[in-house]
Amino acid sequence: MSTVTVIDPTMSATREIEFRDALREAMTQEMRRDPRVFLLGEEVAQYNGAYKVSKGMLDEFGPRRIIDTPISESGFAGMAIGAAMMGLRPIVEFMSWSFSLVAADPILNNAPKMLYMSGGQFGCPIVFRGNDGAGGQLGSTHSWCVEGLFSNVPGLKMVIPSCPEDAKGLMTTAIRDDDPVFFLESERMLGMKGHVPEGDYLVPFGQAKVRREGTDCTLVSFGRPVNFCLDAAAELAKEGISCEVLDMRTIRPLDIDSIVRSVRKTNYCVVVDQSWSFGSPGSEVASQLHQHCFDDLDNFVHRVHSADVPTPYAFNLEQEYLPNARRICEAVRSCLYRA
Amino acid sequence: MPTTVTMPRLSDTMEAGTVIKWHVKEGDTVASGDVLADVETDKATMEMQTYDDGVVAKLLIGAGDRVAIGTPIAVIAVDGEDASSASGANPAAASSAPAAPAPAETPVVVTGTVVMPSAHADNGARARISPVARRMAEELGVDINSLRGSGPGGRVIKRDIESAAARTSGGTAPASMMPVVAASAPAAAPSLPVVAGPGAREVAVSGMRQTIARRLVESKSTIPHYQVSMRFNMDPLLELRKMLNAQLEPQGVKLSVNDFIVRSCALAMAQHPYFNASWAGDRIIIHGEVNVGVAVSLPAERGGGLVVAVIRNADQKGLRQISLDTRALAEKARTRGLGPEDMMGATFTISNLGMYGVDNFTAIINPPNSAILACGAAVERPVVRGGQLCVGTELDATLSLDHRVIDGAMAAEYLTTVRHNLENPATLLV
């Protein structure tokens, strides 16, 4: 990993911008700073991005660095990996991570293994980014959470911000990182507003953030469900249950030390993960906690995941399928033997 | 290796049990969870289960036999095993185990199954206890074998250890703070079976409610209680309090009437050390620290009930500190719950129902204390002062006392000191 500088957001100027603006700001600043960085994907240039993340970037950087691609994920992902191997630093936008599945061979079989298989001759400094998880009635095939599937592969880094500030800080770090970074955004969060520092802003990988302090139960989450956890924690506080909410920010590397520190204090842990439960980051956290915190636990690590079915289309079913605040509250009460 | 089934501990106070009826006979195949026998304890008749699969190789005692906890009563073997290789399988050895004295009261027959009577199954099965509870039990010196777990399947969990530590004052309290009344009193089971009539509703009894029941039955049935009351003129104190609170408001301090009472009672200990003492059977222990317990009621959403929060070294603390301590403990009790360290070691207790508009009441002594002060509200009454009828504010306080430690005249002298402190409140400031 390249050297990162942590800048305390409270020390620099911030203003309220949307999650999508924070992503664009990080990409734009890095493209001004480093001519090797370029963006490619479907509709990123002339249409200003399917979700307007790359709005205005074609005007500033021109068609050599903001590249519209055919609808061919396997082709443009593979091309970008080749560019990365040869020294450029591509950012690949998948309109949805659901569509990355047709590019599984280049992104899983080539990019993460390249440094290892070439004996160190070729690295792969590339960022794959796009919308992950249920976007709201998009149906099962367009609602993929790839955390469980892709985090299984050694050699890649997986980043999943939950707020605009982290979106900028983590994206900047991702572009400067020398390894392939899988950057998971959420269509549901692109319009979320928050204070974001101006200028260079980097959030280091592998450092969880305590989003709410508490004493009775540790809630571990990442990405969009962190916000569900904060809602649940506010609800549980009314019942006298004080939850500590940890935002992991990166799944690989996983900041298990911060989780251990919190669980040693609370003795209870609920992991909230929007991927399916079987073989997921949530099950990995539970497994590592049982290894490191066995004597500190008063109950097994509870997990709240999306239901173990294909994502439903119906609005009410989709809401119930997600690890929503009510389901988190129920898990916390059960974990604390207060159900 | 065949497994020896021993008489289990089915209640905290059980010393021996009687097999009322065997549900199995030799040669029967049993699976974990099957009922082996009905066992009568000092309190109830309960079903006893097996934790092992196998064949009942031997029943070592007959129906009606009464044996001490831990005595082998049956052998369970897997098919083809020789039962005689089980430890303690010799009936002669079993019969030599001492039987405990007969129970003192009529047992109540309880229906239903005790799934996990104690954390430790005496037949060698592993204790069901959460990892952190096991670690805390070691640290606090709590005997997990005597606990009944409140978790699923009888698992002993953190709160069971915390309440056990609070109940016994734990191994960490100084010896002088340990309860000196042996915790052998029966729980508050009625002497006649209680029948739920039509429209009745059963409410599960929480661990705290059980603790309240046991401790107060023990207190009321073993301590010779009596009461002495006195009425205090609160006018000077209320005037002083009003002035102080106006001056302290910018600092966020608000003194309650109870804070003044805590300090008055604590200061009076210097002249009346027997009020800070415990009856220890053959001697009286006068404690070195003055730790005043304050009864705190818990809101219904925290399960109700009450706990005693302890203001340590209250005689050495000013009103401001007493006020801050009390408020912090009450807040903690009502939100997160008190830890054992917040509840251990009270040497005198105050219960105040004044804020509920109660004029006067009597309280039950909080063992191992020798006295508890029950305070009502400060209310305006017609009073005679200097031969004149006028309106004054008065507060009624009633001491409940352990006559083994404190006689009536001593109680009157103590209350006189407290009255002097409250009616001349400037002395409480220094």
Chai-1 contact restraints between the chains, C-beta under 6 A:
chainA,res_idxA,chainB,res_idxB,connection_type,confidence,min_distance_angstrom,max_distance_angstrom,comment,restraint_id
A,G240,B,T335,contact,1.0,0.0,6.0,A-B,restraint_1
A,N267,B,V132,contact,1.0,0.0,6.0,A-B,restraint_2
A,F294,B,P131,contact,1.0,0.0,6.0,A-B,restraint_3
A,D295,B,P131,contact,1.0,0.0,6.0,A-B,restraint_4
A,D295,B,R135,contact,1.0,0.0,6.0,A-B,restraint_5
A,D296,B,V132,contact,1.0,0.0,6.0,A-B,restraint_6
A,L297,B,P131,contact,1.0,0.0,6.0,A-B,restraint_7
A,L297,B,V132,contact,1.0,0.0,6.0,A-B,restraint_8
A,D298,B,S130,contact,1.0,0.0,6.0,A-B,restraint_9
A,D298,B,V132,contact,1.0,0.0,6.0,A-B,restraint_10
A,D298,B,I157,contact,1.0,0.0,6.0,A-B,restraint_11
A,D298,B,K158,contact,1.0,0.0,6.0,A-B,restraint_12
A,Y337,B,G151,contact,1.0,0.0,6.0,A-B,restraint_13
A,Y337,B,I157,contact,1.0,0.0,6.0,A-B,restraint_14
